[in-house]
Amino acid sequence: MSRALVVIAMLMATLPWAGCGKPAAPGGPPLVVATTGMVGDLAREIGGEQVRVTALMGEGVDPHLYKASPGDVRLLSDARLVLYSGLHLEGRMGDLLAGLGKEKPTIAVAETIPAESLRHTEASGEHPDPHVWFDAALWARGIDVTRRALEGLDPARAGEFKARAGAYEGVLRALDGYARACLGSVPQESRVMVTAHDAFGYFGRAYGVEVLAIQGISTDSEASLRDINHLVDTLTTRKIPAVFVESSVPRKTIDALVEGCAAHGHRLAIGGELYSDALGSAGTPEGTYVGAFVHNVETVTRALGGRVPESRPGVLAEYLGARGGKGGGPG
């Protein structure tokens, strides 16, 4: 037995219900378990009511540091399909996911994106940057692999999955265009966003924004005092106006930047909170990938001196309105 399967067996043995987990009711929707909220949302959009989707990582959870609990193992054991982001994002779940892949369909959505489209940095080492969802057009490439995986569960529903996938692709095209329109209004010299860790590289590459980060690709890395002081010097010299906190990363290093800049006579404002490695609260627009992305785009645009349109594109406004959001760009 492989090490990964041993890990699964040991965790399952700790559960009082081990061996008697409740599967989906006969004829009911199959259970799909996703790791992150972004992947789970992708499965829900394409699967609709024909699947039952559960995401392990909720609001404010950092996938770089996440370890599966016994309850997670039970869910994964019951699942008919497991979807995860991949590219080493869920680094501490690697053995578990590898073991599951020998037992059932277990698919890394981001790893189906062509290698030439992935971003590599010195900090990322041998692994490409896993934060592909920050380029809406790139994330849309995960639609097809998700659709095909769901068709494998329920071939009779293939037509429905295809229709939903096509509609969602249209929403993501509108989202990509909206991001370009908003961020394109930011003055060129102001297109600099400073974040806690290097999650927004794809965002910067796609939408023409320079990204400066305190920590590296993974929050497993620690920012040194030297790193912070170097960034303070850069922000002060270039008179960068704002820095952004992240919902899934502690803000202590951001506070250190603000204090360091203040000591050098430069006021660095908090431009707002961004959703980086996790979505917002369930049941809100920000609890969806599209809603969180729109929030980020509008927050960054305003903080850097750009203009948010008075109304969002029709398909985007309709999507967010159906999820409790306002149809127009919030003023």
N, C-alpha and C positions, 0 to 999 in steps of 0.2 A: 504494500500500500504506500502511495506517495506521501510525502510530508504534509502536503496541503489537505489530503483526504483524512489524514490522522488528526489534523487540527479541527476539521469539521466534525469528525466523530467524537472527539474529546469535548467540544463545546456542546454538541447535542446531548451527550451523556449527562451534562449538568442540568438539563431541563426536566422538570417533573412530567412534562407531556411528551418527552422524547419518544419517537416511534408512533405517536398517535396524533400528530398535527392534523388540523382540520383542513382538508382540501376544499376547493371550490365545490359548491353544491352541484350535483349531476345536472348537466345542461346549463349551468350558470357560466358567467364570463370567466375565462382563464385568468389566473393571477400572474401579473407581470411585476417583477421587483426591479427597481432602478436604484442606483446608488445616489446620485445627486438630484436636486430639484430640477435642474435644466433637462437632464435626460428623462426624468419622469414626466415632465411637462410635454416633451416631444412625443412620448408614447401615448399620453392622454389625448393629445390633439389628433393623432392619426387613428388611434384605436377607438376613441369615443366610448360609447356605452357597451361596446362589444368586448371590452377587456376591463379588468380590475387592476389598477396601477397603484403601487405603493412605492414611495421614495424613502430610502433609509435616512437620508440627511435632510433635516428641515431647516427652518429659518436660522440664519446666523451660524451654521455649522461649517467648519473648515475641513474640506475633504482631504487636504494634505496630511492632516493629523488624525483623521478619523480611524477608529478601530471598531470592528464589528462586535456588537454585544451578543449574548446568547439569544436574545429575542430576534436580532437581525438574522442570525444563523437559521433560526426556525423559519422565518419568512423566506429566506433564500432556498431552504430545503423544500418548502411547499410550492415555490414558484414553478410555473411551466416555462417561463422565459426570464432570463436575467440580462439587464442592459446596464452597462456602465460607460463612463466617458472614455477612460483609457489614457494612453500616452503618459502613464505613471502618475496621473492626478491622484488616484486613490492608492498611493504607494503602500500604505500599511495594510491594505486588503489584498495585496498581490497574490499571496499563496492561496488564500481562500477562493479568490475568483478563478485562479488557474485550476484548482481542484473541481470547482463547480462546472468548469468547461468540459470536464471529462464525463459529467453526469447528465447535462442538459444544455440546451442552447444558451450560451453565455457570450454576449457580443459587446465589444468595445466600439461604440458608435464613432468616436473621433478617429479611431485607427483605420477607418475606411476612407478617410480623406487622403488624396494623393500626397505623397511625401514632398513633392516640390512646392506644395501650397503651405506647408508647415513652417513655422518660425523657429530658427535656432539662434541661441545666444551663447555667449561665453559662460554665462551663469547657469544655463540649462544643461551643460555638459553633454553626455551622450544622448540624452532624451530631448526631443523637441518640446517646445512650449506647449503645455496641454490646454491652455485657456482659449480654445478655438471659438467658443460661443460668442466672444466679443467682436467677431466679424460676422454680421448677420448673414451675409451671402455664403460665407464658408460653413456656418452652422447648418444652413439649409441643405448642405450635401449629406447631412445625417438623416434626412427625411427618407430617402430611398431605402437605405439599409434597415431602418426601423420598420418601414412598411413591409418589406419582404419578410422580416422576422415575424411580424404579426400575421401575415398571410400563412406562414408555416404553422402557426397555431390553429388557424381557422380558415382554411382555403375557401370555404363557401362564402366568406365575407370579403374576399379579395376586392371585389368591385367597390364596396363601401370604403375599405381602407384606401384604395387608390383615389377615390373622389375626395376624401378628407385630406389626404396627403397633397393633392393638387391645390386645394383651397388654402391649406396652411402655407404652401410654398408661395402663393400669391401674397399672403400677409407678410411673410419674411422679405419678399422683394420690396414691398411698400415700406417696411421697417428700415431696410438698408438705404432706400432713397431718402427717407425722412432724416436719418442720421446724417447723411451727406449734406442735405439742405441746411440743417441746424448748425452743424459744426463748420460748414463752409462760410457761415456768416461771422465767425469769430475772426477778428483781425489777425493777420498772419503772425505778427510778432507776439501775440498773446496765446497762441496755440500750444501751450505747455501745461500738462496736468501732472501733478505730483501725488503719488499714492503710497500706501503703506508697503505693498509688495508688488512685484513685477507681474501683475495679472493682466494689464491692459495693453500689452504689446501688439496684439492683433487689432485691437480697437484703434490704436495710434496709427498702425500701418494702413488700415483700411480707410480711415477718415481724416488723415492728414494732421494728426496731433502728436507732438513730441511727448513722450512719457518718461518721467523720472521717478524711480522707486527707491524706497529705503532698503527693503529686503529683496532677495532674489525671487526666482520663479516659484519656489516652494517656501511656505512659511516655516518649514523645518530649519531653514537657514536663519542665522541671527545677524542683525545689523550691528556692526561695531561702532564704537564712539568715533572712530576715524571716518567711517562711512557717513555718519550723521553730520559731523563737522564739515566734511567736504560738501555735502548737499546744502548745508546752511550757507556756506560761502557762495555756492552757485546761485541759490535763490536770492541772496542779498545783492550780489553783483548784477544779476539780470533783472532784479526787481519783479520777480514773479509774484503775482498778487494773492494766489490762493493755493490751498492744499486740500486734499480730499481724504476723508476717513472711509473705511470699508466696513460693511455690516458684519463680516465674518472674521475680522482681524482686530485684535486689541489696539487701541489708539495711543498707547503710551509713546511709541516712536514718533507719531505725528505731533503729539504735544511737545516732545523734545525739540522737534524742528521749529515749532512756533516760538518756543522759549528761546532757542538759539538765535533765531532771526531777530527777535525783540532785543536781545543783548547786543546785536550789531546795528540797532536802530532801524530795522526793517519790519514793518507790520505785515505778517503773513496771516491772512484770514482763512477760516475753515469754509471751504466752498460748498460743503454739503456732504452727506453720506451716500456712498455708492454701493450698489449690490455687485459684489465681485464673484466669490466662489459659492454663493448661496442666493436663493431667491428671497422675496419678502414673505409676509404672513399669508398663510393659506386663506383663500376666500377673498383676497384683494387683487386688483390688477397687478400689483408688484409681486404677487405670488405666482405669476406666470412669467415665462421667459420674455415674452414681448413687452409686458408691462414693466418689468425690471429694466429692460434695455431702454425703453422710452424714458423712464425716470432718470437713468444715467445720462442719456444724451441731453435731456433738457437741463439737468442739474449742471453738467459741465459747460454747456453752452452759455447759460446765464452767468455762471461764476467767472467765465473768461471774457465776458463782454460781448457775446453774440446775441442773436435775436431768435427767439422761439416763435415759429409761425402762430398766427391766431387760431388756426384750425389744422388738425392733422388730416392726412389723406383719408379719403372715404373708407377704404377697406380697413385701415388702421383704427379709425375712429369707431367704426362699427364693431370691430373685434373687442376693443377696450370697453366700449359702452356696454356690451353684453356681459362684461365681467365686473361691472360696477364702476368703471372709470368714466371720466368726462369725455365727451366726443371731441371737444376742441382742445388745443394746446393750453394747459393751465396757465393762467396769467400771473 
